[in-house]
Amino acid sequence: MILPEKETGVVAYGVKTGIITADDNIIEVIKRTMARNPELIRDADILCVTESVVAITQHNVVKLEDVSLEIGKKLNLAENSTVAVIHPILSRNRFSMMLKAIAKTVPQGKVIIQLRFPDDEQGNPIIAKESLKKMGKCFDDIITLDEIGDKRLLHPETGMDYIGYYEEIVRETGSDAEIFLSNTFAHVTGLKPDGIIVSNVHERNDVLEEIRETGYDNVITLQDIYSDPRKGVYSEYGLLGSNLLDPVGELLKLMPRKSDEVCEWIKNMIKDEFDKDIEVIIYGDGAYKDPESGIFELADPVSCFGCTQGIKNRNRIGVKTKYLMQKLHNEGRSRDEIERIIEEEGRRFAEKQDKQGFNAQGTTPRKIENLVSSLADLVSGSGDTNTPVVVVRGFV
């Protein structure tokens, strides 16, 4: 790919690999993809690989029945036990199958689902703020389904009634379902369930601590399920970020394991086969909040699951061009001088990771791995574009 590099900044493009299955090796897939057109990659590029194809080629897939067994062992549950599910996200792809696994653990028991309101931690709404005002409800209150009535809020993007949907999933397994809305945890622990599963993603540790502060101890998070490296199949993140792979076969795909190590393998292969020095990232959801719906797209526990050492924990820091330009312009500098000084200052800031200087005012230092992961996710999307590999050029 020939680009006028002096005339371009950051460039990102998807690379078609063909279908990737569990029979493939991700290193070999990338090798043959790049071999078809070695110009796809150059020195200093960042090669981004979506987490899903890495996990699939690692066979990091679990059966629902095995997830149920794991939950039962972790919480010491019997078939007639009561288990509480705290603050799950509202998602068919991300949580419905996990809820089914939980309910299958107690087919003769009960599943209590406590939903956060007015929305889940990703911004998916469960009740309208106008309804809360009419009901006279505030943050610390408990809202029952009887109080909500039949006029439930439908998800603005999918039209789903998630209360009804989650209720149906539980009852289809034979288990009883009780759903209510609450942002605090004294009520659910007061119901004395036999076990509690904290089911949100980003606030899980805070919620876990708050529940333990009530004196309740038999509580785990989704990260505690299938996170044991002694198992053949596991993820450091457990069930966090896992999603539906096969609804008929009831299979869940976990997040990839040992992602940093996989990134280094890919980097070394590219150096050996194509003599290019690159960095590598394994990315998940982009950390993107939709400005219209208010939905935060990051359903994965992180946006970057692994990266090579060259960019790990490095911030992208640059000068605020308009500030420096105006300062130099006021000093009477020429256009050529201004461009040269800004370029030199940008290089110095990047090398020294200088976050405090005047010229960096107005810029927010962020990790390269998170920025590039979000960019790669926006480029590849979640549809059928068949570009699970993204090349980012000119970022570092």
C-alpha positions in Angstrom: 0.0 0.0 0.0 1.6 3.3 -1.2 0.7 6.3 0.9 2.2 9.8 0.8 3.6 9.5 4.3 4.6 13.2 4.5 1.0 14.1 3.8 -0.7 11.7 6.2 -1.0 11.2 9.9 -2.4 8.1 11.6 -3.7 5.6 9.1 -5.7 2.5 10.1 -7.1 -0.2 7.8 -8.6 -3.6 8.1 -7.0 -6.7 6.6 -9.1 -9.6 5.3 -7.9 -12.9 6.5 -10.6 -15.3 5.4 -12.6 -17.3 7.8 -10.8 -18.3 11.0 -12.0 -21.5 12.8 -10.8 -23.6 15.8 -8.8 -25.7 13.3 -6.5 -22.7 12.6 -3.4 -21.4 14.3 -3.5 -17.6 14.7 0.2 -17.2 14.0 0.0 -19.2 10.8 -3.2 -17.2 9.7 -1.3 -13.9 10.1 1.8 -15.3 8.4 -0.1 -16.4 5.2 -2.2 -13.3 5.2 0.9 -11.0 5.2 2.7 -13.3 2.7 0.0 -12.6 0.1 1.0 -8.9 0.2 4.1 -8.1 2.4 3.5 -4.3 1.7 0.5 -4.5 4.1 2.9 -4.0 7.0 5.9 -1.8 7.6 8.4 -1.0 10.4 6.8 0.8 13.4 3.3 -0.3 12.5 0.9 -1.7 15.1 -0.7 -5.0 14.2 -4.0 -5.4 16.0 -5.8 -8.7 16.3 -9.3 -9.0 17.6 -9.6 -11.1 20.7 -12.4 -13.4 19.3 -10.2 -15.1 16.7 -7.4 -15.6 19.2 -9.7 -17.2 21.7 -11.3 -19.4 19.1 -8.0 -20.7 17.9 -7.0 -21.3 21.5 -10.2 -23.4 21.8 -11.1 -21.2 24.8 -14.7 -22.3 24.7 -16.8 -23.8 27.5 -20.1 -25.7 27.6 -22.9 -24.3 29.5 -23.3 -27.4 31.6 -19.7 -27.2 32.7 -20.2 -23.5 33.6 -23.2 -24.6 35.8 -21.1 -27.2 37.5 -18.3 -24.7 38.2 -20.8 -22.2 39.7 -22.3 -24.9 41.9 -18.8 -25.9 43.2 -17.7 -22.3 43.8 -20.8 -21.4 45.8 -21.6 -24.8 47.2 -25.1 -24.8 45.7 -27.6 -27.5 45.6 -30.4 -27.9 42.9 -32.9 -26.3 45.3 -30.7 -23.5 46.4 -31.3 -19.7 46.0 -28.7 -17.7 44.1 -28.7 -14.0 43.7 -27.4 -12.3 40.5 -26.2 -8.7 41.2 -26.2 -5.9 38.5 -25.9 -8.0 35.3 -25.5 -5.9 32.1 -28.5 -5.9 29.8 -27.3 -8.0 26.8 -28.5 -10.9 24.8 -25.1 -11.7 23.5 -23.1 -11.0 26.6 -25.2 -12.2 29.5 -28.2 -14.2 28.5 -26.3 -17.5 28.2 -24.5 -16.9 31.5 -27.8 -16.3 33.2 -29.1 -19.6 31.7 -26.0 -21.4 33.2 -26.7 -19.8 36.6 -30.3 -20.9 36.5 -29.4 -24.4 35.4 -27.3 -24.7 38.6 -30.5 -24.4 40.7 -33.3 -26.0 38.5 -35.4 -26.6 41.6 -34.5 -23.4 43.4 -34.6 -19.7 42.8 -32.7 -17.0 41.0 -32.9 -13.5 42.4 -31.9 -10.8 39.9 -31.1 -7.4 41.2 -30.9 -4.8 38.4 -29.2 -1.5 38.7 -31.3 1.6 37.8 -32.0 3.8 36.0 -29.5 1.9 33.7 -26.8 -0.7 33.9 -23.2 0.3 34.1 -23.0 0.5 30.3 -25.8 3.0 30.1 -28.5 0.5 28.9 -31.7 1.9 30.4 -34.0 -0.3 32.5 -36.5 2.4 33.7 -37.2 5.9 32.5 -36.1 8.8 34.7 -39.6 10.3 34.3 -41.1 7.1 35.7 -38.9 7.4 38.7 -40.1 10.9 39.4 -43.7 9.8 39.1 -43.1 6.9 41.5 -41.2 9.2 43.9 -38.2 6.9 43.8 -34.6 7.9 44.4 -31.2 6.2 44.2 -31.4 4.3 47.4 -34.9 2.9 47.0 -36.0 -0.6 46.0 -38.4 -0.9 43.0 -40.5 -4.1 42.6 -42.0 -5.3 39.4 -45.4 -4.7 40.8 -44.5 -1.0 41.2 -43.2 -0.9 37.6 -46.4 -2.5 36.2 -46.9 -3.7 32.7 -45.5 -0.6 31.0 -41.9 -1.6 31.1 -39.2 0.5 29.4 -38.1 -1.2 26.1 -34.4 -0.8 25.2 -34.2 2.2 22.9 -31.9 0.4 20.4 -33.2 -3.2 20.4 -36.7 -2.9 21.6 -36.1 -5.6 24.2 -38.0 -5.9 27.5 -35.0 -7.2 29.4 -36.9 -7.8 32.6 -39.3 -10.1 30.8 -36.4 -11.7 28.8 -34.3 -12.5 31.8 -37.3 -13.7 33.7 -38.2 -16.1 30.9 -34.6 -17.5 30.7 -34.7 -18.4 34.3 -38.1 -20.0 34.3 -37.4 -22.1 31.3 -34.8 -24.0 33.3 -37.4 -24.8 36.0 -36.1 -22.3 38.5 -38.2 -19.6 40.0 -37.3 -16.0 39.3 -37.5 -12.8 41.4 -36.4 -9.5 39.9 -36.2 -6.1 41.4 -34.3 -2.9 40.9 -31.9 -1.6 43.5 -28.5 0.2 43.7 -27.7 -0.9 47.3 -27.2 -4.4 48.7 -28.7 -4.6 52.2 -32.0 -5.9 50.8 -30.6 -8.7 48.8 -28.3 -10.0 51.6 -31.3 -9.7 53.9 -33.1 -12.2 51.7 -30.4 -14.7 52.7 -29.6 -16.3 49.4 -27.3 -19.4 49.4 -24.9 -17.6 47.2 -24.4 -14.3 45.3 -22.8 -13.7 41.9 -21.7 -10.1 41.2 -22.3 -9.9 37.5 -21.4 -6.4 36.3 -18.1 -5.8 34.6 -16.3 -2.6 35.5 -17.6 -2.0 39.0 -17.4 -5.6 40.2 -14.8 -5.2 42.8 -16.6 -2.2 44.4 -19.9 -4.1 44.5 -18.1 -7.2 45.9 -16.6 -5.1 48.7 -20.0 -3.5 49.5 -21.7 -6.8 49.8 -19.0 -8.2 52.0 -19.3 -5.1 54.3 -22.9 -6.3 55.0 -21.4 -9.4 56.6 -22.2 -11.7 53.6 -19.3 -13.9 52.6 -20.5 -16.5 50.0 -20.1 -14.1 47.1 -18.1 -14.2 43.9 -17.7 -12.3 40.7 -17.9 -13.5 37.1 -14.1 -13.3 37.0 -13.9 -16.1 39.6 -15.6 -18.6 37.2 -13.3 -20.3 34.7 -10.2 -18.3 35.7 -8.1 -21.1 37.1 -5.0 -21.6 34.9 -4.8 -25.2 36.1 -7.8 -25.9 33.8 -7.3 -26.6 30.2 -9.8 -23.9 29.3 -9.7 -20.6 31.2 -9.3 -16.9 30.9 -7.6 -14.5 33.4 -10.9 -12.7 33.3 -13.1 -15.7 33.9 -16.5 -15.3 32.4 -16.1 -11.5 32.1 -16.4 -10.5 28.5 -17.5 -13.9 27.4 -20.2 -14.1 24.7 -22.4 -16.5 22.9 -20.7 -18.7 20.3 -23.2 -21.4 19.6 -26.8 -21.1 21.0 -27.8 -24.6 19.8 -24.7 -26.3 21.2 -24.8 -23.9 24.3 -21.2 -22.8 24.0 -19.7 -19.7 25.5 -16.5 -18.2 24.1 -14.1 -16.9 26.8 -11.6 -14.1 26.5 -8.2 -15.2 25.2 -5.5 -16.3 27.7 -1.9 -15.3 27.9 -2.5 -12.5 25.4 0.8 -10.7 26.1 2.7 -13.9 25.2 0.7 -14.3 22.0 1.5 -10.8 21.0 5.2 -11.4 21.4 4.9 -14.6 19.3 3.3 -12.6 16.5 5.9 -9.9 16.7 8.7 -12.4 16.5 7.1 -14.2 13.6 6.8 -10.9 11.6 10.5 -10.1 12.3 11.6 -13.6 11.3 9.4 -13.9 8.2 9.2 -10.4 6.9 12.1 -8.5 8.6 9.7 -5.9 10.0 9.9 -4.4 13.6 6.3 -3.9 14.7 4.2 -3.8 17.8 1.2 -6.1 18.4 -2.1 -5.7 20.3 -5.0 -8.1 21.0 -8.0 -5.9 21.3 -11.6 -6.2 22.4 -14.4 -3.6 22.6 -13.5 -0.1 22.0 -14.0 2.3 24.9 -16.6 4.3 23.2 -19.7 6.0 24.6 -22.4 6.7 22.1 -23.3 10.4 22.4 -26.9 9.9 21.5 -28.0 6.8 23.4 -25.4 7.3 26.2 -24.5 3.6 25.9 -20.9 2.7 26.8 -19.8 0.1 24.3 -17.1 -1.5 26.5 -18.7 -4.7 27.6 -15.3 -6.4 27.8 -13.4 -6.0 31.1 -10.6 -4.1 29.1 -10.2 -2.8 25.6 -6.7 -4.2 25.3 -6.2 -7.8 26.4 -2.5 -7.9 25.6 0.3 -6.1 23.8 4.0 -6.2 23.1 6.4 -4.6 25.6 7.3 -1.7 23.3 4.0 0.0 23.9 2.8 -1.5 27.2 1.9 1.1 29.7 3.1 3.9 27.5 1.1 7.1 27.2 0.5 8.9 24.0 1.5 12.5 24.8 1.6 15.3 22.4 1.7 19.1 22.3 -1.5 21.1 22.0 -0.8 22.4 18.5 -3.1 25.4 18.7 -1.6 26.7 21.9 2.0 26.4 20.7 1.1 27.6 17.2 -0.5 30.8 18.6 2.4 31.4 21.0 5.0 31.1 18.2 2.9 33.1 15.8 2.7 35.9 18.4 6.5 35.8 18.6 6.6 36.5 14.9 7.9 33.0 13.9 7.6 32.0 10.3 5.3 29.1 9.1 8.3 26.8 8.5 9.7 27.6 12.0 6.4 26.9 13.7 6.0 23.6 11.9 9.6 22.5 12.8 9.3 23.5 16.4 5.9 21.8 16.9 7.3 18.6 15.3 10.4 18.7 17.6 8.3 19.5 20.7 6.0 16.6 19.9 9.0 14.2 19.6 10.4 15.4 22.9 7.1 15.1 24.8 6.7 11.5 23.5 10.2 10.5 24.5 10.1 12.1 28.0 6.4 11.3 28.6 6.1 14.9 29.9 2.6 15.3 31.1 3.1 18.6 33.0 4.5 21.1 30.5 2.6 24.1 29.2 2.6 22.8 25.7 0.7 19.7 26.7 -2.2 21.7 28.2 -5.5 20.5 27.0 -4.3 17.0 26.1 -5.2 14.0 28.3 -2.4 11.4 28.5 -3.9 8.0 27.7 -2.3 4.6 27.2 -1.4 3.8 23.7 -2.7 0.3 24.0 -6.2 1.5 24.9 -6.3 4.2 22.2 -5.2 1.9 19.5 -7.5 -0.9 20.7 -10.5 1.4 20.5 -9.4 2.6 17.0 -9.0 -1.0 15.8 -12.4 -1.9 17.1 -14.0 1.0 15.3 -12.3 0.0 12.1 -13.1 -3.7 12.2 -16.6 -3.4 13.7 -18.6 -6.3 15.0 -20.2 -7.2 11.7 -19.2 -9.5 8.9 -16.4 -7.4 7.4 -14.0 -10.3 7.8 -11.2 -8.0 8.9 -10.1 -9.4 12.3 -6.7 -7.9 11.8 -6.2 -4.1 11.7 -2.9 -2.3 10.8 -2.4 1.1 12.5 0.4 3.2 11.0 1.9 6.5 12.2 0.6 6.2 15.8 4.0 6.0 17.5 
